[in-house]
Amino acid sequence: MRISTKGRYGLTIMMELANRYGEGQMSLKAIAQKHDLSEHYLEQLVAPLRNAGLVKSIRGAYGGYILAHPPEEITAGDVIRVLEGPISPVEFEEEEDPAKRNLWIRIRDSISQVLDTTTLQDLISYKDENQTDSYMFYI
């Protein structure tokens, strides 16, 4: 399964809104500028997110978007399914071999489990445990 730019940029929008949760709205222009993305493309992505009830729009001169629910209640799976559709590595219903069909189902279920247990809060509070601090020493 390959996540397209729709899913990746959609998660970017949602993570930015999660970072601002409780502080007010954020414009797509600000998100686009911060991540060097097309504002027009982000507008196309936010519409299905709004229709799915994941974000709310604030109209007006200082309008923008806010999350419709707290970051700990929205999962990566919610966002990916809205923008990418159902999660499935292949059309396993058409698979005649039961062993391969079972493999595809297990892969689908594993992907779903990871996406459905990862919240926006998890994503914005992630710390890379393998990242080492680099110190500069001057003599």
Buried (B, 14 or more C-beta within 10 A) or exposed (E): EEBEEBBEBBBBBBBBBBBBBEEEBBBBEBBBEEEEBEEEBBEEBBEBBBEBEBBBEEEEEEEBBBBBBEBEEBBBBBBBBBBBEEBBBBEBEEBEEEEEBEBBBEBBEEBBEEBBEBBBBBBBEEEEEEEEEEEEEEE
